[in-house]
Every structure is written in C-alpha cells, then in structure tokens.
Amino acid sequence: MNTEDQEHSHLRPGGRQHNQKRFTAMAAYKTLSTPKGYLVLIILSFILGYITHSQTQTQTQTQTQIPPDVSDLSEHNKFPNKCKHPVPSNHVRQTVLDRVFNGTSPFQGFPPPHITSLLWEDWAKGWGSNAPVFEHLINQVRPRVIVEVGTFLGASATHMVGLTRKLGLDTQIICIDDFRGWPGYYDEEKSLKMVNGDSLLMFQFMQNVVKANATDSILFLPFSASTALNGLCDWGVYGDLVEVDAAHDFHSAWVDINNAYKILRPGGVLFGHDYAWEGVRYAVHSFARLNGFQVKLDGEHWILY
Ligand SMILES: C[S@@+](CC[C@H](N)C(=O)[O-])C[C@H]1O[C@@H](n2cnc3c(N)ncnc32)[C@H](O)[C@@H]1O
C-alpha cells in the first residue's frame, strides 16, 4: 500500500474499521507478550473455565432431579395396587390397637379429668348420618369390618353400630378422621372451646362413642385420610363396607376413593356421601369408568357395583 493508499484508506468501505481492528490486535499482542499480560491471560482462562463448569453442573443437577418417567401422565393414577395379605376379621381390632394405640384401648380412662367439663353431653351432629343407605348395605353385605373415611362426631358410625347389632353381627368399625375441623370451622361450629389450638373434636367423638355404648365396636385412626388408608393397606386390614365421606373437592375425593378401593375386601361394597357435590360426582364417575363399575344412587349416597 503506497502513502496515498494509506492516507485514504479510511475512505474505502470498511477501511477505518479494518485499521482499528489491526491496531487493537497489535496492542493486545504487545500486552500479552509481557509477563504481566501472560499472567492476566492465565487468570482470565481460569475464571472462564470455572464459570462454564459450574453452569454445566447446575444443568446436570436440574436434569437428574426430574424422574425419567415424568412425561407419563398416568403417573398420578398410581395408587398402591396391592395391600398386605389380609388379617382375619376377628384380628382387625387387635391389629389397630397394636399399631396405633400401643396395645391399649384409647377409651380406657376416658375422659381425662381436664377435658370432662369442656365436652358437650349431647352434641352428635352429622350429615345424612342415619340415611337408609346404611341399613340397605349392612343388610346386604352383613359386614364384619366397616371402614369409614370421614367420621366427624361419629353420628353415622354409631348409627351403623346399632344396625349391625340388630342383625347380631360382631362388626368392627374403623373411623378415619383427622378431627381438626376445617378452614372456617369455628365460624360454622361454635360448639366447642378450643384448647391451645386443639378443636377437641376427637374427644367429643370419643364421648359420643362412649355414650352410644359402642367402645367395643368402634376404633379410630386420627390421621389424614391418605395416611390412615395407607396404614390399613400396609397392615392388611380390609373393609367389607368402605364409606367415603371426607373432603368433597375433586382431588381429595379422587385420592380417597382410590385409596379406599385398595382396602375393600373382594365382594365388598364401596360407597360414599354427597353425590350432589360436583367434585365428588366427577371423582366417582371417573373412578367407575376407569375400573368398570356402575354407579347407583341411594338418596344422597353413591354406591359402586
Ligand atoms: C362430612 S364430615 C363426616 C360426617 C360423618 N360421616 C357423619 O355422617 O356423621 C367430614 C369429615 O371428614 C374429615 N376430613 C376431611 N378431610 C379429611 C382428610 N383429608 N383426612 C382426614 N379427615 C378428613 C373432617 O374432619 C370431617 O370431620
């Protein structure tokens, strides 16, 4: 390139940029060829390497935390498909006593003195607790074991005790309830005092069982429905009749029905309350369709056949 070329090179398209790039490259080369520059280069490569490595690691960790079959959308339908070998019906009471109450009846020494004055002599509210469906199904199935999911104050459970005794049956009824009430409970049910955040519902339920002279026929699992039903499944406790009457939103009813079905003795009947609730209805029909059942109605109750 002659002098004129050099002088006017910035007039050619890209000429000035070209010169600037050359100048920058030469300056970088000069800097890096000094010991200081060399040191900077090494530090820069180290930092760059570190950043790239930790980014790759985060990506790998995120990927390995996702189960490989997460794309299988039938996953949420997987409930235990086999429970333990069934214990005989006449061992059910002792099994529950041993597993939950350390072998001793929870009704022994009930009520504790500090609770007595806080309970109502007469408060056994329920919803459809004496409905004809109970008599129909107890006459039909003649159950040795009944599991009730959602018991509240025991109105339906104590009613069922009366019906089984009328038939001369020695039936155990296992009542499942967390006995906590529900959000808004105190606005609707101002009937009991709260003691240190406890609703006392379990004690009122127990008092109602004592009053119905049913402590030999009723035991309870004071846990969430899923925990209790999975416990029964693990212990091999099955019901000849299983009633679902806990929470009525679709997801709760769906999980309860699926878990309840696992502990239904072959030939037994699964039924429940509150067919009028959309969530319950949807869960019942979804379950029936997937498992080949017919849905029958008896008042407000649904029955699977
Ligand atoms: C409608 S009441 C049951 C009424 C009873 N079957 C009767 O007729 O007298 C519903 C009960 O289910 C219980 N419940 C709701 N969701 C539950 C859950 N996830 N686990 C345990 N209990 C639950 C509530 O505490 C409440 O006592």
The ligand as an SDF file (V2000), in Angstrom:
LIG
                    3D

 27 29  0  0  0  0  0  0  0  0999 V2000
  -68.9640  -34.5970   56.3820 C   0  0  0  0  0  0  0  0  0  0  0  0
  -67.9650  -34.9200   57.7650 S   0  0  0  0  0  0  0  0  0  0  0  0
  -68.2830  -36.6220   58.0920 C   0  0  0  0  0  0  0  0  0  0  0  0
  -69.6490  -36.8660   58.6220 C   0  0  0  0  0  0  0  0  0  0  0  0
  -69.9090  -38.2580   59.1170 C   0  0  0  0  0  0  0  0  0  0  0  0
  -69.6440  -39.2610   58.1320 N   0  0  0  0  0  0  0  0  0  0  0  0
  -71.3530  -38.3530   59.5270 C   0  0  0  0  0  0  0  0  0  0  0  0
  -72.2170  -38.6420   58.6990 O   0  0  0  0  0  0  0  0  0  0  0  0
  -71.6560  -38.1170   60.6890 O   0  0  0  0  0  0  0  0  0  0  0  0
  -66.3760  -34.9260   57.0360 C   0  0  0  0  0  0  0  0  0  0  0  0
  -65.2310  -35.2410   57.9890 C   0  0  0  0  0  0  0  0  0  0  0  0
  -64.1120  -35.5590   57.1910 O   0  0  0  0  0  0  0  0  0  0  0  0
  -62.9410  -35.1050   57.8330 C   0  0  0  0  0  0  0  0  0  0  0  0
  -61.9030  -34.9180   56.8150 N   0  0  0  0  0  0  0  0  0  0  0  0
  -61.9310  -34.1380   55.7160 C   0  0  0  0  0  0  0  0  0  0  0  0
  -60.8170  -34.2660   55.0130 N   0  0  0  0  0  0  0  0  0  0  0  0
  -60.0420  -35.1380   55.6780 C   0  0  0  0  0  0  0  0  0  0  0  0
  -58.7570  -35.6910   55.4450 C   0  0  0  0  0  0  0  0  0  0  0  0
  -58.0470  -35.3820   54.3610 N   0  0  0  0  0  0  0  0  0  0  0  0
  -58.2600  -36.5390   56.3290 N   0  0  0  0  0  0  0  0  0  0  0  0
  -58.9720  -36.8860   57.4450 C   0  0  0  0  0  0  0  0  0  0  0  0
  -60.2130  -36.4200   57.7000 N   0  0  0  0  0  0  0  0  0  0  0  0
  -60.7330  -35.5560   56.8320 C   0  0  0  0  0  0  0  0  0  0  0  0
  -63.3530  -33.8100   58.5170 C   0  0  0  0  0  0  0  0  0  0  0  0
  -62.5220  -33.5960   59.6320 O   0  0  0  0  0  0  0  0  0  0  0  0
  -64.8020  -34.0980   58.8860 C   0  0  0  0  0  0  0  0  0  0  0  0
  -64.8820  -34.4910   60.2270 O   0  0  0  0  0  0  0  0  0  0  0  0
  1  2  1  0
  2  3  1  0
  2 10  1  0
  3  4  1  0
  4  5  1  0
  5  6  1  0
  5  7  1  0
  7  8  2  0
  7  9  1  0
 10 11  1  0
 11 12  1  0
 11 26  1  0
 12 13  1  0
 13 14  1  0
 13 24  1  0
 14 15  1  0
 14 23  1  0
 15 16  2  0
 16 17  1  0
 17 18  1  0
 17 23  2  0
 18 19  1  0
 18 20  2  0
 20 21  1  0
 21 22  2  0
 22 23  1  0
 24 25  1  0
 24 26  1  0
 26 27  1  0
M  CHG  2   2   1   9  -1
M  END
$$$$
